[in-house]
Amino acid sequence: MQYRELLPSTQLSRWVRCYWILEGVSPRRTEERVFPDGCMELVVHVGEPFASQLPDGTWELQARVMLHGQLEQFALLRPPHHAYTIGIRFRPAGPAGITHVPLRELLGRSVALGALQMRSGDELLERLSGATTDAALVRTLDGFLLAHFDPTRAADPLVEHCVQAIENAHVQARIGDLAAKVGLSPRQLQRRFGEHVGLTPKTFATITRFQRVFRLVDQERRPDLTQAAIAAGYFDQAHFIRNFRMLAGVSPSRFFRNPGSVAPHFVGH
C-alpha cells in the first residue's frame, strides 16, 4: 500500500493535523490491525471500501464516507483488492466542530455522515473522485471543512493546553496535577475531554505514550524496543509489553516482526 500526507490550509491547521491518501492493490484478503492514536478521522473510500470486524466476529463493509471515532484498543480491517481511500486526520482536540454529536458517543464507532445529519457525504465523494491532483484534493477537502466546520464548537483552549502538555510529557502525566494547572477539578477536565477529544485524559495519555514508542523506534537504524519503551515513559519492559498487548492485541515482538501493510502508515505521527 502507498501512503502519503498533505497539509490543510492554514485556516484549518489548528484543528486538522493532515489529509492522507492510502492506495494500492491487496493481493489477498488479509486482516490488518489499526491502533489507537488519539485522533479522530473523517474517511472517504473513493475506491472499494474496507471491511471492519464487529464485536461478534462478523465482518461489515464500511460506509463510503464516515466519521471514525476514537479507539481505546486495536481494530481489525480487511482491505479491498483495489484501495483508494482519503482521510482527514483531526488534531486530538479538533473534531468537535464537525458534528453536534458528543464525541464520547462515537467511541469505537464508525458512523456514516448521513447518520450524523450531514447530507454532503455523496457530494464530497463525487468531488474527490474527480480530483486528479494533490492540489485539487486539498482544495476539495479544505472547501468541505470550511463549509461544514463550526469553530464555535471546536477546540476548547483548556483542553488544547492539556493535550499539548500530555503530548510533550516525558513521563505519564498526572491528571490531577494537569487539571489543577488549568483551574479545573479532575471530574471537570474529564467531562471536557470527553466532549472535545472523545476520550478520558488518562486514556489519551496512555495512547500517547504507546504511540511515542513507534516514533522513537522509527528514528533508530537498529532500534532497541526496551530502550524505546523506557524513553517513551514506561516503567520497565513488563509494563510496556502488558500495555502494548492491551492496545494492540499482540505482543510487541510479534507486531514488529510482521506489521502488515496498513498499520505502519498510521503509527507514530
Secondary structure, DSSP 4 states (H G I P E B T S, - for coil): -EEEEE---TTTTTTEEEEEEEEEE-SS---EEE---S--EEEEESSSPPEEE-TTS-EEEPPSEEEE---SS-EEEE--SEEEEEEEEE-TT-GGGG-SS-GGGGTT-EEEGGGGT-TTHHHHHHHHHT--SHHHHHHHHHHHHHHH--GGGS--HHHHHHHHHHHH-SSPPPHHHHHHHTT--HHHHHHHHHHHTSS-HHHHHHHHHHHHHHHHHHH-SS--HHHHHHHHT-SSHHHHHHHHHHHHSS-HHHHHHS--SSGGGGS--
